[in-house]
Amino acid sequence: MDWIQWSGASFITNKPSFFNSWTIDKIPGTINGLNDKEVMTICIDKNDNIWMGTDGGGINVNKKGINAEFYSAKTGDVSSNSFLASLKDANDDLWFGSQQGIDIYRHHEKRFVHYAPMAQNAIITSLFEDENRNIWIGSNEGIEIYNLASHQKTHLNTNNSALPTNEIRAISEDINGNIWIGTLNKGVALYQPSSKEMLYLSKDTILCEGRINQIFRDSKNQMWVATNDGLFLFPTSQLDNFRIYDSKNGLASNLISSVQEDDEGNIWVSTHDGISCLLVNDNRFHNYDHTDGALFGTYMTNSTAKSSDGTIYFGSINGVCFFNPKDKEIKKEIPPVVFNEFMIHGKSMQGENNEVNLPVQRGEMELNHDQNIFSVGFNVMDKSLQGNIEYAYRMEGLSQSWINIGDMNVVTFRDIPYRNYDLQVKARYKNDPWKDSYTTLSIKVHPPLWQSWWAKTLYFLSFSLIIFFMIRSYKRRLKLRNALVLEKERAQKQLEMKEERLVFYSNITHELKTPLTLMLGPLEDLQNKADLQKEHQKKISLIHKSTIRLLSLISQILEFRKTETHNKKLYVVKEDLADKIREVVMKYRELNRNKHLSIEVKIETPQTVIYFDPEVITMVLDNLISNSLKFTQKGHITVTLHSVRANNLDHTEIEVSDSGCGISEEDLPHIFERYYNPRKKKNTPGFGIGLAFVKNLVELHEGKISVESKPNKGAIFRVRLMTQNAYPDANHIVNAVPDKTVHIKNKPIVLIVEDDHDMRGYIADALKGGYEVMIAGDGKTGLEAARESIPDLIISDIMMPIMDGIEFCQQIKNDLATSHIPVILLTAKDDIQDKTEGYSSGANSYITKPFNEALLRSRISNLLEERKKIAALFSSGKTIKRSQMQESLNQIDNEFLEKFTRLIESNLKNDKINTPEIAQELSMSYSSLYRKIKA
């Protein structure tokens, strides 16, 4: 195939290989080249001379490969130096359109004549002659029709016809005599001269606003439309039947400049990226660019022609490129693909340490486990084919699909598994069909040491040994378990016997309390007799003291038994712990008759009001102080109350210290054990249950006890309680709260809905000082109480029988009479989902158990204060924005206020309207309406 080009100031004729590149230069022995390299239009006369209209260089005429003639405004032959369209008519005359009109070359007269269009300032952009010898002249002012026989003129524009626009860029005629009109930005219009009807071919299609560069009718009477968005084919006269060719079909560029057909029926197009050929029989494209010898640069729109010998011409910004498709050489067979590079982590395998000789057509590569990131390069051994070949690869063992990578000749693999692979690569000319032949490179990625076959064998053997020893161990565990079961049964029998003994002792002790109590009465009567002799009085007093001590010991044994069997319950009250300590210490001060021993109390903590069980604290202090009294003959016993911060929590600590004989290091770890008496060697009376009893009581009180002592320097016992512990699981001692209370003026009403009696009493006691408290045992009872009394605030538990707290809150918030009441939900559930469910039901606050009394009172105070501020804002008479009002109220209250406002406004002139009638209109009772409006 021959490629020949004219450009700039030089003309070159060369016959390179079809795919070889070439340069533009002067050729010795020729005359000057083109006057201007931008060839806008091409026309061929009957002698196959090439007439080229340029942009600034006039008209250049090439005869037999030589630029023989030049016509321009400077020579006076034509009216312009820039021409945009050309045409050879039926008389063999040549028409050239420009901004100055049309210059017609009379073939027989061998001179130019000027044709002035009907529209002034018309820029001629397209010329076409139909079968009736009409010359269709397209311009920026519409279309002018000139008949060669009658010399009649007709002008069509948007004012006198249905043309979509006056900007005309291309004109052609189909087999049915219809004129196809391409516009600048309104697509294609179809004009029927017989009926003068105009159809819009581009309506509701991609052509609707497309730019038309050329319309071409081929030898099969098919219409081809070149646009900036691809090549459109209309194979029949049906306007809605068309096909689009673009880059998805293999075109190098979607911007199609010109269209031409060769003698074999193939369609050639010039684009902004070279020249492409549509092989009609194969329905695929071959693309050519400057590397194949085609001109480099943009090709001009509607700038093409074909000579009688089949040579095709395309104009561009760099001259004219023309060729004869008949001379196109048959593509030679592509050489096989060879592998020419292997990169591991970016380091090439080529060099001294190569494991394979490159290039290869078939080879093998063995890689270690840490070399599974690599790149493979390949190519065909013909540099002239570079840029025209595209590749595809398949990695067998990784994927069975071929992957097209275009003209890339390197493929990279990352972190591929350890196994054997076959990398297969094949090549083809661009847009040619793929062939079955390919080149293979075998790649073996060895596994790491711990995944090799012998390592797996070792794993199997190890696993088998593990299973063996597991079975063996299981059998041993079965034997041991049976032995443990027997031992457990033996220990259980011993424990049952021990429990029976403890029950027996407890029963006897309990039975002894009755006669001892009966003995105390007569003894006290005898002591009070005035006539009793002093000798008898001393004996009776001694008997009385011993009886009291014996009764105390029996009571202590019974309490110890309760703590051992977990039957003792905690009854807490929120009081001043310092007062209780002073009370206990005062008792021992009064009983103390030892002048050498002082008993003191120190209060060092500012916060002494906490929750505690007075009985438990009293028994703990009694045992610790009495224990110190036993072992302290002189000196002091000090009871101290102070605060301690540990583990980010505040603790209240009771410390009992003495200056007695102390505890030895060997006895210190055992003093809290049952029946252990560390001071038996000193003949001190006791049964060894006092400190064990104290430890049980402290743990029951959810506290901790510790001891610190040195021989002959005294002992210090410390009991530590959490300051903020509200003991929610314990029994709370509160004043009795009636089910319904009388409303006290100026005190807010708080309704407590709680199924637990102790918790109800605890909350009621916490609020009784500043609020009027109502209580209910379940949601249903609470709902009735709320509707009847309309409280200022509701505190409700969530988990309740009959009706739970969520449903109760929803009922409150959906009832017009109670929707304004703030609701606080109490529950032990504290995850996000439970809190979301609580707030979704309409709750105003959510407090988890256990809770602090101060926190509860603070939440209640804040909610009531917020309601007061809203009420004050409404009653102040100030103008309130509607958005502020809606934000401060819920949906039901907003709807109620809107309805109430409309009712008042509609009855402003009605002097008979009163409150009962308004309540009836709102479907509410008089009292409910009053409480609702007030709230």
PADOKOL-562921 format. One record per residue (C-alpha): x, y, z; residue in one letter. Coordinates in pm, whole numbers, padded with zeros to 5 digits, always signed. Last residue first. Layout:
XYZA/...
# end
This chain:
-04945+02224+08240A/-05222+02477+08308K/-05384+02404+07971I/-05387+02029+08041K/-05508+02066+08400R/-05800+02286+08292Y/-05888+02062+07996L/-05888+01755+08221S/-06111+01933+08473S/-06368+02034+08207Y/-06370+01691+08049S/-06227+01641+07703M/-06367+01583+07354S/-06206+01909+07224L/-06545+02055+07130E/-06681+01948+07471Q/-06390+02120+07647A/-06459+02439+07448I/-06828+02419+07543E/-06737+02373+07911P/-06499+02675+07890T/-06748+02925+07752N/-06873+03057+07415I/-07175+03284+07439K/-06997+03602+07328D/-06912+03448+06988N/-06699+03704+06809K/-06371+03533+06904L/-06520+03193+06828N/-06306+03094+06524S/-05990+03220+06695E/-06058+03013+07009I/-06123+02691+06811L/-05820+02749+06585R/-05600+02799+06892T/-05731+02480+07062F/-05671+02276+06743K/-05319+02415+06705E/-05251+02362+07077L/-05372+02000+07065F/-05170+01926+06748E/-04857+02066+06913N/-04928+01862+07228D/-04965+01544+07020I/-04644+01612+06824Q/-04422+01683+07124N/-04355+02028+07262L/-04047+02255+07290S/-03952+02220+06921E/-04302+02310+06806Q/-04310+02629+07016M/-03966+02737+06894Q/-04068+02679+06531S/-04385+02883+06580R/-04184+03178+06701K/-04300+03312+07033I/-04424+03667+07078T/-04412+03761+07443K/-04728+03739+07654G/-04541+03595+07950S/-04779+03299+07982S/-04620+03088+07705F/-04265+03163+07820L/-04355+03094+08181A/-04502+02756+08083A/-04184+02668+07891I/-03967+02778+08185K/-04180+02578+08431K/-04155+02266+08213R/-03773+02299+08215E/-03773+02341+08592E/-03978+02021+08628L/-03731+01828+08410L/-03425+01971+08589N/-03564+01903+08939S/-03656+01543+08856I/-03311+01475+08706R/-03139+01631+09010S/-03353+01430+09254R/-03261+01108+09075L/-02890+01196+09064L/-02889+01283+09436A/-03051+00949+09518E/-02781+00764+09328N/-02880+00483+09099F/-02840+00106+09091P/-03011+00081+08849K/-03013+00274+08522T/-03175+00612+08470I/-03349+00715+08145Y/-03498+01062+08086S/-03778+01222+07883N/-03940+00893+07780A/-04136+00898+07453G/-04137+00526+07365S/-03839+00590+07139S/-03639+00705+07443Y/-03688+00370+07613G/-03625+00167+07298E/-03301+00362+07237T/-03195+00298+07599K/-03260-00073+07558D/-03064-00085+07230Q/-02772+00115+07374I/-02716-00118+07673D/-02814-00019+08029D/-03079-00265+08145K/-03126-00239+08522A/-03424-00014+08472T/-03578+00318+08574L/-03768+00532+08319L/-03830+00903+08385I/-04150+01044+08228V/-04235+01414+08176P/-04613+01481+08159I/-04726+01664+07842H/-04892+01359+07682S/-05124+01312+07981T/-05466+01439+07865A/-05395+01386+07494L/-05300+01022+07554D/-05023+00902+07322N/-04742+00999+07563K/-04900+00822+07862I/-04987+00508+07663Q/-04633+00497+07518Q/-04484+00534+07867C/-04698+00246+08000F/-04604+00028+07701E/-04235+00086+07771I/-04280+00049+08151G/-04442-00292+08139D/-04817-00362+08170M/-04959-00660+08362I/-04627-00729+08543P/-04334-00484+08557M/-03990-00456+08392M/-03958-00091+08287I/-03978+00094+08621D/-04160+00424+08619S/-04106+00774+08758I/-04382+01015+08651I/-04383+01397+08673L/-04631+01681+08736D/-04916+01442+08815P/-05248+01438+08621I/-05459+01294+08911S/-05710+01066+08733E/-05525+00997+08409R/-05199+00937+08597A/-05365+00712+08855A/-05528+00501+08583E/-05198+00469+08400L/-05019+00378+08725G/-05267+00100+08795T/-05205-00043+08446K/-04829+00002+08469G/-04788-00181+08800D/-04765-00123+09180G/-04866+00244+09196A/-04736+00525+09416I/-04816+00893+09471M/-04565+01137+09621V/-04612+01508+09695E/-04266+01648+09655Y/-03996+01825+09853G/-03936+01617+10164G/-04097+01290+10053K/-03862+01240+09758L/-03600+00998+09899A/-03862+00824+10114D/-04080+00765+09808A/-03784+00623+09615I/-03700+00379+09896Y/-04060+00282+09957G/-04118+00202+09594R/-03792+00005+09586M/-03902-00197+09888D/-04242-00274+09738H/-04106-00385+09398D/-04372-00333+09130D/-04277+00030+09063E/-04483+00323+08928V/-04395+00638+09128I/-04617+00941+09056L/-04462+01278+09149V/-04689+01573+09236I/-04513+01908+09263P/-04562+02095+09596K/-04717+02445+09574N/-05036+02338+09757K/-05039+01996+09912I/-05236+01730+09728H/-05364+01466+09965V/-05177+01142+09927T/-05274+00816+09760K/-05119+00474+09810D/-04986+00578+10149P/-04609+00592+10205V/-04468+00415+10510A/-04135+00561+10618N/-03835+00395+10463V/-03611+00098+10551I/-03461-00034+10230H/-03423-00409+10183N/-03111-00494+09985A/-03079-00550+09611D/-03054-00177+09534P/-02769-00131+09787Y/-02732+00249+09738A/-02349+00234+09723N/-02212+00587+09694Q/-01972+00565+09990T/-01846+00214+09917M/-01764+00047+10248L/-01420-00029+10406R/-01380-00194+10747V/-01029-00152+10891R/-00894-00338+11195F/-00577-00200+11358I/-00385-00405+11616A/-00160-00323+11912G/+00212-00269+11951K/+00305-00570+12165N/+00318-00797+11857P/+00257-00614+11529K/-00081-00569+11363S/-00268-00472+11047E/-00610-00611+10971V/-00843-00599+10672S/-01217-00596+10616I/-01399-00542+10286K/-01753-00426+10209G/-02065-00554+10034E/-02262-00540+10365H/-02285-00919+10356L/-01907-00916+10315E/-01879-00706+10630V/-02115-00938+10822L/-01927-01251+10715N/-01594-01096+10821K/-01741-00994+11161V/-01868-01350+11222F/-01524-01489+11140A/-01384-01229+11383L/-01617-01346+11663G/-01618-01720+11592I/-01307-01832+11786G/-01487-01960+12096F/-01363-01705+12348G/-01194-01663+12689P/-00831-01548+12701T/-00603-01814+12850N/-00295-01640+12713K/-00197-01946+12509K/-00539-01943+12354K/-00456-01611+12189R/-00502-01689+11820P/-00841-01855+11866N/-00958-02014+11542Y/-01313-02149+11558Y/-01397-02008+11215R/-01118-01838+11018E/-01082-01462+11030F/-00772-01480+11254I/-00588-01716+11021H/-00346-01495+10822P/-00241-01300+11141L/-00165-01601+11361D/+00189-01667+11229E/+00271-01295+11230E/+00169-01256+11595S/-00127-01039+11690I/-00117-00728+11910G/-00069-00696+12286C/-00291-00392+12317G/-00261-00037+12189S/-00588-00041+12002D/-00722+00052+11660S/-01073+00033+11511V/-01092+00196+11164E/-01420+00257+10981I/-01360+00347+10615E/-01595+00529+10379T/-01501+00469+10016H/-01500+00691+09708D/-01432+00515+09379L/-01160+00566+09116N/-01003+00230+09214N/-00946+00364+09569A/-01021+00699+09733R/-01055+00675+10113V/-01277+00874+10351S/-01258+00874+10735H/-01429+00733+11045L/-01197+00651+11340T/-01263+00431+11645V/-00974+00458+11893T/-00894+00219+12181I/-00635+00353+12422H/-00360+00264+12664G/-00406+00002+12928K/-00529-00355+12955Q/-00588-00407+12584T/-00653-00767+12478F/-01012-00818+12585K/-01110-00454+12519L/-00990-00485+12160S/-01222-00782+12102N/-01507-00591+12262S/-01439-00304+12020I/-01424-00531+11714L/-01727-00741+11812N/-01945-00448+11906D/-01836-00250+11600L/-01937-00532+11365V/-02262-00591+11551M/-02352-00221+11535T/-02264-00198+11166I/-02486-00500+11097V/-02779-00359+11297E/-02749-00013+11145P/-02748-00147+10786D/-02587+00122+10575F/-02663+00386+10311Y/-02460+00704+10352I/-02464+01032+10548V/-02109+01076+10680T/-01960+01296+10407Q/-01703+01534+10558P/-01475+01249+10669T/-01249+01275+10973E/-01480+01166+11258I/-01267+01050+11554K/-01396+00835+11844V/-01213+00763+12171E/-01201+00485+12432I/-00949+00539+12710S/-00782+00266+12920L/-00589+00317+13243H/-00899+00407+13447K/-01059+00075+13357N/-01430+00093+13443R/-01555+00112+13082N/-01930+00056+13063L/-02005+00423+12996E/-01733+00446+12736R/-01855+00122+12577Y/-02205+00263+12526K/-02063+00592+12395M/-01868+00400+12131V/-02189+00246+11993V/-02377+00578+11979E/-02077+00767+11840R/-02054+00511+11559I/-02427+00542+11483K/-02406+00921+11478D/-02107+00907+11243A/-02302+00686+11003L/-02555+00962+10949D/-02857+00803+10786E/-02971+00638+10463K/-03120+00310+10573V/-03024-00045+10486V/-03181-00377+10581Y/-02949-00660+10473L/-03081-01012+10503K/-02937-01304+10700K/-03016-01641+10551N/-02680-01688+10384H/-02623-02017+10577T/-02303-01892+10740E/-02446-01546+10796T/-02750-01691+10970K/-02537-01919+11187R/-02331-01622+11297F/-02652-01444+11396E/-02759-01747+11606L/-02417-01775+11770I/-02425-01402+11849Q/-02768-01434+12010S/-02639-01721+12228I/-02336-01514+12326L/-02558-01220+12418S/-02788-01442+12625L/-02485-01583+12809L/-02360-01232+12877R/-02700-01123+13010I/-02719-01434+13233T/-02368-01371+13360S/-02456-01012+13449K/-02775-01119+13632H/-02595-01398+13824I/-02334-01144+13937L/-02607-00900+14043S/-02786-01180+14234I/-02464-01263+14418K/-02397-00897+14504K/-02757-00850+14626Q/-02735-01161+14842H/-02439-01014+15031E/-02597-00672+15040K/-02917-00808+15197Q/-03239-00756+15004L/-03488-00528+15179D/-03486-00275+14898A/-03592-00513+14626K/-03480-00388+14281N/-03221-00660+14233Q/-03482-00928+14301L/-03708-00790+14030D/-03417-00782+13783E/-03342-01146+13864L/-03708-01238+13824P/-03714-01089+13472G/-03373-01217+13354L/-03457-01583+13422M/-03744-01588+13173L/-03509-01457+12901T/-03260-01728+12991L/-03536-01990+12985P/-03638-01880+12630T/-03290-01821+12487K/-03181-02179+12563L/-03413-02322+12296E/-03242-02109+12030H/-02903-02232+12145T/-03026-02592+12134I/-03162-02538+11784N/-02842-02370+11669S/-02628-02648+11813Y/-02841-02914+11640F/-02839-02717+11316V/-02463-02690+11341L/-02436-03064+11409R/-02664-03141+11114E/-02454-02912+10899E/-02142-03101+11002K/-02308-03432+10919M/-02416-03293+10585E/-02065-03168+10523L/-01922-03511+10605Q/-02170-03672+10370K/-02081-03422+10101Q/-01710-03489+10156A/-01767-03861+10097R/-01980-03790+09791E/-01714-03555+09664K/-01446-03815+09719E/-01647-04069+09523L/-01706-03819+09248V/-01339-03722+09255L/-01238-04088+09210A/-01478-04119+08920N/-01336-03799+08774R/-00980-03929+08818L/-01065-04247+08628K/-01238-04047+08357L/-00947-03802+08352R/-00708-04092+08298R/-00915-04216+08006K/-00920-03866+07861Y/-00543-03839+07899S/-00498-04154+07695R/-00739-04029+07434I/-00557-03693+07429M/-00222-03874+07417F/-00326-04063+07107F/-00484-03758+06947I/-00165-03561+07007I/+00044-03844+06862L/-00174-03848+06552S/-00146-03469+06519F/+00231-03494+06548S/+00239-03762+06279L/+00019-03554+06053F/+00221-03241+06114Y/+00541-03430+06036L/+00388-03544+05709T/+00287-03183+05640K/+00647-03079+05703A/+00759-03359+05464W/+00529-03221+05197W/+00641-02859+05241S/+00425-02605+05421Q/+00654-02522+05716W/+00953-02481+05487L/+00777-02232+05271P/+00597-02347+04954P/+00780-02358+04622H/+00641-02137+04347V/+00676-02320+04016K/+00642-02121+03697I/+00613-02280+03354S/+00634-02027+03070L/+00407-02095+02773T/+00381-01932+02431T/+00050-01924+02246Y/-00121-02060+01935S/-00501-02058+01916D/-00527-01737+01719K/-00710-01424+01827W/-00908-01232+01565P/-00755-00910+01430D/-00848-00584+01602N/-00481-00493+01664K/-00253-00753+01515Y/-00237-01057+01741R/-00039-01196+02034A/-00050-01492+02273K/+00075-01547+02629V/+00041-01857+02851Q/+00179-01859+03206L/+00164-02221+03330D/+00150-02252+03708Y/+00270-02491+03982N/+00181-02425+04349R/+00232-02179+04635Y/-00042-01917+04624P/+00006-01588+04437I/+00106-01288+04647D/+00120-01043+04356R/+00144-01111+03983F/+00259-00851+03730T/+00219-00854+03351V/+00448-00677+03107V/+00397-00637+02730N/+00119-00380+02734M/-00023-00331+02383D/-00372-00437+02485G/-00394-00631+02815I/-00659-00886+02709N/-00713-01143+02988I/-00778-01505+02889W/-00986-01694+03144S/-00887-02020+03317Q/-00748-01855+03629S/-00480-01928+03891L/-00357-02275+03795G/-00333-02170+03436E/-00227-01806+03418M/-00378-01671+03096R/-00242-01388+02887Y/-00351-01158+02605A/-00139-00930+02390Y/-00180-00647+02143E/+00041-00574+01844I/+00049-00260+01633N/+00263-00044+01861G/+00576-00248+01794Q/+00546-00446+01472L/+00864-00303+01317S/+01058-00423+01620K/+01011-00786+01525D/+01093-01051+01787M/+00753-01047+01953V/+00749-00937+02316N/+00739-01058+02677F/+00797-00925+03028G/+00706-01114+03346V/+00658-00943+03681S/+00698-01093+04028F/+00550-01118+04377I/+00566-01484+04485N/+00938-01462+04568Q/+00906-01527+04944D/+00797-01889+04884H/+01101-01959+04665N/+01076-01951+04290L/+01136-02203+04011E/+01107-02079+03653M/+01063-02297+03346E/+01096-02231+02979G/+00916-02210+02650R/+00969-01938+02391Q/+01268-01797+02575V/+01443-01460+02586P/+01597-01507+02834L/+01806-01795+02971N/+01665-01923+03300V/+01797-01934+03657E/+01993-01615+03612N/+02247-01538+03883N/+02496-01353+03660E/+02244-01120+03508G/+01882-01118+03403Q/+01653-01208+03692M/+01549-00843+03725S/+01484-00694+04064K/+01145-00520+04109G/+01025-00763+04373H/+01115-01045+04134I/+01139-00936+03768M/+01150-01175+03470F/+01230-01033+03127E/+01243-01143+02762N/+00966-01400+02734F/+00909-01476+02364V/+00589-01444+02162V/+00585-01616+01825P/+00648-01407+01514P/+00334-01252+01365I/+00259-01380+01016E/+00279-01114+00751K/+00001-00877+00688K/-00095-00866+00323I/+00030-00550+00159E/-00214-00271+00086K/-00170-00179-00280D/-00540-00216-00352K/-00612+00028-00068P/-00455+00309-00274N/-00316+00585-00056F/-00350+00950+00021F/-00250+01182+00304C/-00285+01551+00233V/-00125+01831+00433G/-00039+01887+00798N/-00377+02018+00924I/-00543+01730+00742S/-00695+01637+00406G/-00775+01276+00318F/-00733+01127-00035Y/-00831+00776-00148I/-00677+00617-00459T/-00925+00388-00637G/-00794+00431-00993D/-01072+00678-01076S/-00974+00908-00791S/-01133+00920-00446K/-01196+01234-00239A/-01183+01358+00119T/-01210+01675+00330S/-01557+01658+00488N/-01403+01754+00827T/-01026+01805+00839M/-00781+01550+00988Y/-00592+01628+01308T/-00223+01548+01341G/+00037+01297+01224F/-00002+01182+00864L/-00019+00808+00802A/+00306+00611+00769G/+00224+00322+01003D/+00380+00494+01306T/+00183+00807+01208H/-00145+00628+01274D/-00342+00336+01133Y/-00645+00157+01279N/-00796-00162+01138H/-01161-00201+01228F/-01399-00497+01248R/-01719-00609+01075N/-01542-00904+00908D/-01710-00849+00569N/-01724-00473+00613V/-01359-00428+00701L/-01390-00086+00861L/-01068+00107+00796C/-00930+00369+01034S/-00708+00672+00972I/-00524+00871+01239G/-00611+00979+01591D/-00835+01282+01523H/-01026+01072+01274T/-01022+00995+00902S/-01258+00721+00788V/-01226+00436+00541W/-01525+00207+00467I/-01464-00123+00287N/-01668-00188-00029G/-01382-00348-00222E/-01339-00040-00446D/-01276+00182-00140D/-01538+00386+00043E/-01477+00729+00200Q/-01579+00905+00527V/-01442+01227+00681S/-01384+01381+01025S/-01493+01113+01275I/-01436+01205+01641L/-01492+00872+01823N/-01122+00782+01806S/-00916+00464+01748A/-01228+00274+01647L/-01244-00081+01787G/-01617-00137+01840N/-01617+00023+02186K/-01425+00315+02034S/-01725+00401+01820D/-01953+00253+01554Y/-02325+00322+01596I/-02600+00135+01411R/-02925+00259+01260F/-03288+00161+01215N/-03518+00444+01329D/-03489+00618+00992L/-03604+00320+00793Q/-03462+00381+00443S/-03213+00104+00501T/-02853+00051+00620P/-02832+00373+00828F/-02477+00367+00969L/-02355+00616+01232F/-01983+00680+01296L/-01880+00817+01636G/-01959+01098+01880D/-01800+01390+01693N/-02004+01291+01391T/-01967+01114+01054A/-02301+00993+00909V/-02295+00694+00673W/-02600+00627+00449M/-02630+00290+00278Q/-02696+00293-00097N/-02488-00025-00138K/-02218+00172-00323S/-02187+00410-00027D/-02376+00731+00059R/-02180+00974+00275F/-02290+01244+00525I/-02003+01451+00670Q/-01909+01646+00987N/-02240+01640+01178I/-02225+01784+01531R/-02461+01610+01773G/-02752+01765+01960E/-03019+01506+01885C/-02779+01259+01727L/-02787+01037+02039I/-03150+00974+01956T/-03490+01121+02055D/-03507+01329+01735K/-03198+01289+01516S/-03375+01213+01189L/-03586+01522+01211Y/-03823+01525+00916L/-03884+01820+00680M/-04166+01809+00426E/-04125+01989+00093K/-04362+01729-00051S/-04153+01652-00361S/-03827+01791-00219P/-03833+01555+00087Q/-03589+01696+00342Y/-03438+01479+00617L/-03275+01668+00910A/-02965+01542+01091V/-02824+01654+01432G/-02902+01993+01579K/-02547+02111+01668N/-02368+02211+01348L/-02615+02062+01104T/-02625+01769+00864G/-02891+01771+00590I/-02997+01448+00418W/-03192+01516+00095I/-03444+01251+00001N/-03423+01118-00354G/-03517+00763-00261N/-03160+00629-00301I/-03030+00883-00049D/-02898+01236-00110E/-02619+01426+00074S/-02557+01756+00255I/-02306+01845+00535A/-02231+02141+00769R/-02542+02363+00780I/-02581+02623+01057E/-02925+02773+00977N/-03097+02559+01242T/-03387+02314+01283P/-03498+02368+00920L/-03878+02368+00907A/-03894+02629+00633S/-03935+03001+00568N/-03781+03151+00883N/-03547+02866+00973T/-03376+02888+00635N/-03428+02771+00277L/-03327+02976-00027H/-03432+02885-00381T/-03251+02980-00702K/-03344+02912-01065Q/-03066+02870-01320H/-03304+02655-01528S/-03051+02386-01621A/-02793+02408-01340L/-03060+02445-01071N/-02940+02636-00761Y/-03067+02550-00411I/-02950+02770-00119E/-02944+02622+00230I/-02926+02797+00571G/-02743+03118+00662E/-02432+02953+00810N/-02383+02778+00479S/-02495+02481+00273G/-02525+02511-00109I/-02731+02239-00274W/-02669+02233-00649I/-02968+02090-00830N/-02890+01875-01131R/-03196+01653-01075N/-02979+01365-00942E/-02848+01583-00658D/-02539+01807-00651E/-02373+01885-00315F/-02170+02170-00165L/-02088+02229+00206S/-01954+02504+00437T/-02011+02827+00238I/-01996+03127+00472I/-02292+03355+00393A/-02232+03726+00458N/-02534+03811+00240Q/-02783+03540+00161A/-02860+03497-00211M/-02518+03350-00283P/-02277+03526-00522A/-02116+03302-00784Y/-01773+03402-00918H/-01624+03277-01246V/-01291+03098-01273F/-01112+03014-01599R/-01033+02720-01822K/-01317+02798-02061E/-01411+02433-02107H/-01361+02346-01742H/-01533+02651-01603R/-01387+02682-01249Y/-01656+02811-01018I/-01566+03040-00724D/-01838+03050-00454I/-01904+03312-00181G/-01655+03531+00006Q/-01635+03311+00315Q/-01544+03018+00092S/-01698+02760-00142G/-01518+02604-00438F/-01714+02463-00734W/-01544+02266-01015L/-01705+02230-01358D/-01731+01879-01505D/-02077+01970-01643N/-02243+01728-01399A/-02083+01914-01104D/-01744+01866-00933K/-01776+01999-00578L/-01572+02183-00310S/-01609+02307+00049A/-01413+02513+00308L/-01191+02743+00101F/-00946+03004+00233S/-00750+03234-00002N/-01056+03412-00132S/-01215+03570-00446S/-01040+03359-00708V/-00816+03426-01005D/-00675+03757-00886G/-00325+03620-00832T/-00334+03749-00472K/-00685+03612-00424A/-00544+03265-00488S/-00492+03005-00758Y/-00187+02779-00774F/-00091+02534-01053E/+00150+02243-01108A/+00195+02075-00772N/+00347+01758-00912I/+00232+01401-00856G/+00058+01360-01192K/-00109+01698-01174K/-00159+01859-00834N/-00367+02178-00826V/-00341+02402-00519N/-00628+02642-00439I/-00574+02936-00199G/-00300+02924+00062G/-00492+03064+00358G/-00685+02756+00474D/-00639+02529+00175T/-00858+02411-00114G/-00698+02116-00293M/-00766+02030-00657W/-00620+01687-00754I/-00602+01616-01127N/-00776+01291-01217D/-00850+01412-01572N/-01224+01446-01494K/-01151+01674-01201D/-01081+01565-00845I/-01188+01779-00544C/-01034+01810-00195I/-01134+02042+00093T/-00974+02201+00404M/-00605+02124+00340V/-00404+02289+00621E/-00042+02273+00488K/-00056+02605+00302D/+00106+02699-00030N/+00162+02331-00100L/+00503+02224-00228G/+00734+02412-00460N/+00841+02235-00778I/+00986+01886-00781T/+01333+01767-00882G/+01460+01696-00531P/+01187+01592-00289I/+01127+01832-00004K/+01057+01677+00330D/+00782+01509+00532I/+00893+01199+00724T/+00805+00826+00710W/+00700+00544+00940S/+00672+00182+00834N/+00344-00011+00862F/+00246-00014+00494F/+00609-00039+00380S/+00730+00277+00227P/+00639+00415-00111K/+00744+00775-00113N/+00626+01096-00265T/+00697+01413-00075I/+00589+01767-00146F/+00735+02054+00049S/+00634+02399+00168A/+00367+02294+00407G/+00261+01936+00341S/+00179+01688+00068W/+00157+01321+00151Q/+00192+00982-00015I/+00117+00643+00146W/+00133+00346-00090D/+00000+00000+00000M/
# end
